Structure formats: C-alpha cells, structure tokens
Amino acid sequence: MTTAAKTKPETPPAKRRPPRFHRLNVRDVRKETDDAVSLAFDIPDELAADYLFTPGQYVTLRRAGDTDGVRRCYSVSSGRDDGELRVLVKRLEGGVFSSFVHDELTPGTELDVMTPEGTFGAKIQRGGPRTYLALAAGSGITPIISIIRSVLSADPEASFILFYGNRTLSSIIFRDELNDLKDTYPERLSLFHTLTREGTDSPLFSGRLDAEKLRKFAGALFDPKAIDDAFLCGPAELIQELRAELCALGVAENCIHDELFAPAGDGNIAPVVRAPIAAETAPGEGVEVTAILDGTSRTFVMTDDQESVVTAAAAAGIELPYSCKGGMCSTCRAKVIEGEAEMTLNYALEPWELKENFVLTCQARPKTEKLTVDFDHV
Ligand code: FES
C-alpha cells in the first residue's frame, strides 16, 4: 500500500536526520518535453515521514543497488498539496544517468531514492500580502514551480511574478502546468516567457534572460522595491549575474535565494587543483577524522592524496551522505565541532551556515590534526 508524499513540518526538528536511500518503485513516467521526463514514485506508508518535503527540495537517485555507481540529484516539481513526489529528469548529452532514465526506465522500475534535501524554499515567510519574484532558466523551473504551486495554494494573499527563459516554445518545461496555474490564479501569478531562438510578440521577450533584460523588466513589469523574496534557479553563471543585478536594482541581498544547477552538464564539475591537507602531519601519516552520523561516531585517517572527507571515509569503508560531489547540492553538509576544515568549492552553503561552521564534506579537507564533523546537526 502506498500513500501520498507530504511536506515537512514547518518547524524543523532539533536534530536533523541525515539523508538516506530507500528503494522506491517508479509509479509514473511522463514526457514533459522532447528532452525532459518527470518521474513519480510510490511511497510505502512506513516511509511516508521520510519523504516529507518542503517546496524547493531535491532527491538523489541512483540505480537500485548501485552503491558505488552514478548518483544524481533532481529537484522536486510537485507542490506541497499535490499528493505525490515528482522529479524532473532532463536528458543531457553524454549523461549516464539521464540516458538510463530516458532510454530504459519504465513505470515499475525500482530506484534507490535518497530522502529529500535542500534549503532553497526553506526561507519562505508564510502569510500576509507578500510579493515573490522568480527567475528561472530551462530545467531551473523545477524547484520554482514547486514553490509557486505551494505558496499560491497556501497563502491567499501572496502573489508571484515569474520570468522564465527558454530556447523555443516547445522547450518550455511544464508549459501547460504553468498556464493552468495562471488560469487558477489570474490575479496572483504574472507569467512572462523569454525565448532565445524563436520570435515573440515583443522584442522585450526575445533573447536571453540576463541582467540587461532584467533591468528592462524592472519598472515596466515589476517594482523591485515591492519584492519580498526572490527565487533564482538555473546555470551558475547566469544566476550569479541575475543576483548581482537584483541587488543593483534594490532588492535586499538576504531576500534573494538561489539554487545553482551543475555548470558542466550531468554533474560533471570542472576539475579543481587540490591543496595539500593544511594540517601538519609527518610524512605518510594522516589526519584523524571523526564523522558523527545517526548518533554514531566513526573515526578514520585521511591522507594527503585523498580529496575530501567523503572520499577518505569511503576508502575506509564508511559511507557518508553525498550526491553531486561538486559543492552544489549540500547533501554532504555537516557541522565542524572539533578542529577546522577548508573547502575547495562551495556553491551551496549560505553565509550563516559558514559562520556556524557548516562545511560540505565532499569539498572539505582538514586544517588541523583532528577533525570532527557532525551530520546530525540542523
Ligand atoms: S555532495 Fe553535493 S555538495 Fe557535496
């Protein structure tokens, strides 16, 4: 027997449950565009609480039982009241996992699905006449549509302005769903598409959704000073450009929330030069690292040739939570409670998390002779 996925409680638990995989059955595979499908899962009653999600979160998928294989994270597209957990998978050229999903996966296929993670939509203030702005490009619409659906259905006074950039009309993901939302909330959802490879009625909507375009939209189509929160999702470079422009237009930086999609295709992050472990150790020796997960401490040694806490743990036979391994998703987030660590990349943690000593363990290397990281901290 299965049940609908429900959203996570508004008040987070004092201790976080680290993400974990469960095997789920794919209930539905739906073609969204020529190169995008969405998947919905059967969630057994006994796992319903594990798959509570907040709008804007994502899940990590891997083939059933493929513990060392490719894993990819995909944003949830369903809203909090939709009664299902649905994610979007876009086919990426050379993408091992997305090709498997598009070419082989059918309803009834089992996948290992990690419990939902991510804080993109967590800062939504509930209630009152709030105005939200959303900027999305391509498959960046996925967490955004979940947030829009959820906010508009829950808060009768909230309104959303969405600018969504694509190449052509046929490449617009969730086009029908967006039109349905517009029909349902004609006064509260303002929807604008920009297209790069197809003509539009107005030159204003032709071309890339970039800083220059955003400047033209401001004033003509929305008032930056009236925006309570802005949600941005798409390729990293574009989102950084749009964020800077929103700040220049007067939107408070702490009201801008972004989710960056991998910069180089199917999770292929550009390689980076690795710094040596900063802690001073004798040649051949390593640093003692302790990871606390589900209340259990495990200690292992990390040597200079190991790129991160996650890979050092794996070499010691300890599986820590991770997904993208590229500093993008925060599945591997943990709090440093002893010692210090430095990260090679960080696209996921916010300033308050850095201040409170959270790190991405897929990017973290010790700076001290001992390091303890706690995955159970909220
Ligand atoms: S696994 Fe995605 S940021 Fe570390």
Boltz pocket constraint, residues with backbone or C-beta under 6 A from the ligand:
constraints:
  - pocket:
      binder: B
      contacts: [[A, 321], [A, 322], [A, 323], [A, 324], [A, 325], [A, 326], [A, 327], [A, 328], [A, 329], [A, 330], [A, 331], [A, 332], [A, 333], [A, 348], [A, 360], [A, 361], [A, 362], [A, 363]]
      max_distance: 6.0
